[in-house]
Amino acid sequence: RFLQLCADDNLQVLNITSPANYFHVLRRQMLRPFRKPMVIMTPKSLLRHPLAKSDAADFQGTSHFQRLLSDPTVVADDKVRRLVLCSGKVYYDLFEARDKEALQDVSVIRVEQLYPFPGEPLAERIARMPNLREVVWCQEEPKNNGAWFFVESRIEEALNAAGKTGMRPTYAGRDASASPATGLASRHKAQQEALVSAALGLSQN
């Protein structure tokens, strides 16, 4: 809903996944010489997630807010064949599943700032991946609720700017739904496992 209101740099919409990035975006908001409304989507579950933590060094020195967060598991750029883009806590499911399956050609990047969309740094990142074959946007929200319809064209623009003309992002997530939640924990779990597998290109039994 907030993304539908975005145009002409009128808002900032973010989905933060690390304590350091949360700290730095608040710091940026206070130190900027101008004021723009800032909307932050951060679920309470990340307050207790064991992987949602930052080192002390990430708060100090020259550290700053990062619109894109790189994959902490280093995958050489020339080995990346599938790039998974996501925003929010679904990243941790993707990260754990990818490392569990020991996928050597899949990189996961978090889009921490959805608007203004970081198209230029994303294009620079993509341009360093000569063997890239697929770009996937993964979200856990239903297709008609999350950021997909907003980011699809912007990711395609970044692909074109990176020299990947003709390549388009694909969607991995829940089907469109009138409700934002399944209402049944077992169904939610099954759908979550399915969308993570689809994003990573894993076969499902």
Secondary structure as GFF3:
##gff-version 3
##sequence-region A 1 205
A	DSSP	three_ten_helix	3	5	.	.	.	ID=ss1
A	DSSP	beta_strand	12	14	.	.	.	ID=ss2
A	DSSP	alpha_helix	19	31	.	.	.	ID=ss3
A	DSSP	beta_strand	38	40	.	.	.	ID=ss4
A	DSSP	three_ten_helix	44	47	.	.	.	ID=ss5
A	DSSP	three_ten_helix	56	59	.	.	.	ID=ss6
A	DSSP	beta_strand	68	69	.	.	.	ID=ss7
A	DSSP	three_ten_helix	77	79	.	.	.	ID=ss8
A	DSSP	beta_strand	82	86	.	.	.	ID=ss9
A	DSSP	alpha_helix	90	100	.	.	.	ID=ss10
A	DSSP	beta_strand	106	111	.	.	.	ID=ss11
A	DSSP	beta_strand	113	115	.	.	.	ID=ss12
A	DSSP	alpha_helix	119	127	.	.	.	ID=ss13
A	DSSP	beta_strand	134	142	.	.	.	ID=ss14
A	DSSP	alpha_helix	148	161	.	.	.	ID=ss15
A	DSSP	beta_strand	170	174	.	.	.	ID=ss16
A	DSSP	alpha_helix	185	200	.	.	.	ID=ss17
###
